[in-house]
Amino acid sequence: MGYAKLCPKALGLAFGLLWALVVLVMGLIAHFDPVGVWFVNSVKAVYVGYELTWMGIAIGTAIAFVHLFIKGFILGFFYNRFLCSNAPTGLQPTARPNHGVLRCSTERPSNSCRSLKPKR
């Protein structure tokens, strides 16, 4: 069974957008209804500037995106680093984007590593 490599930019974008959407929606819910206030109070301890105002919700959403984009990128980067280099590759980021969309290729790495098959 082979392992596919991850595209760190795409993983970072997915994590960042998902968490930013959660923070935005919960902020809007808490702005109009006291149901989500517990979430805002918990998150504003970490994200300075996240308040129950329109500007505070925008600031919290931006900080949330950057926060989890960086964490997702780092996770994808280290996942690829610790992956055996002769494993089949999945999506690899290329040097240039295609009209703002991340392009990925499926080139095999030139390095080789020892086989993971058990010895008989």
N, C-alpha and C positions, 0 to 999 in steps of 0.2 A: 504494500500500500504506500503510495507516494503522498507527499505533502505539498500543497500549493503555496507559493509565496503570496504575500499580501501587497497591495499598493498602499503605502503609508498615507499618501495624500487623500486618497478616497476613504480610507478608514477614519482618518481625522475629520474629514468633512461629514461623514455619516454620524460619527459620535457627536461632533459639535452641533450639527443641525438638529439632531434629535433632542439633545439636552436643552438647547436654546428654545426649541419649540415647547418643551415641557415647562421651562421657566416662564416663558411668555404667556402660555395658556393659564398656568396657575396664578400668575400675577394678575391677569385680567379677571379671572374668577374671583380672586380675593379683593380686587378693586370694587366689584359690584356686589359681592356676597361674602359674608364672614366665614364661609366654609373653608376657603383656601388660605386664611390668615396664618394658620399654624405652619404651612409650607413656606410662606414668605418670611416669617420670623426665623425659621430654621436656616433658610438659605442666606438671608441677609447677614447672618453671623460670619459667613464665608466670603460673600461678595459685597464689598463695601460700595454703597451707593444704591443698592437694591431696596427700594421703598415702594409703598403703595401710592405712588404718583405716576403720571404718564412718563415723565423723564426717568424716574427710578426704575420703572419696568423696562424701559429701553436700555438703560445702562446695565441692568442685571442680565438682560438677554444677550447683550454684546459680550459681557464678561463671561457668561456661561458658554457661549460659542467658542471663544478663544481658549478658555480653560480646557474643555474637552477635545477641541481640535488638537491642541498640543499633546494631551494625554493619548489620544488615538493615534497620532503620528508616531509618538515614541513607542507605543505598543507595537505598531506595525513594523517599525524600524528594527526593534530588538527581536521580534518574532522572526524576521527574515535573517538576522545575523546569527541566531542560534539554530536555524534550520540547516540541515545537512546540505551541502552545496551541490550534490548530484541528484537531489530530489527533483522531480518534475516541477517546473515552474508554472505559476498561474499568471497573475497579472503583474507585470513589471512596468513601473513608470518610465516613460520616454523623456527625452530632453526637452521637447517642445510640445506645448498644448495645441490642440486642434480647435480653434475658434472658442477658446475658453473652456472647453471640455477636456478633462483629463484623458490622455491617450495611454493605453497600456499595450504592451506587446507580450508575446509568449516565447521569448528567446530562452534557450537553455544556457546555463552558466558554463563557462569554460573550465572552471575548477572542478576537481573531483574529490570525493572523500570516500573513505572506506565503506564497504558494503555493510549494511545493518542485518544481513541474513545470519541466522545462527549457524555456528560451525557444527559439523557432524563428527 
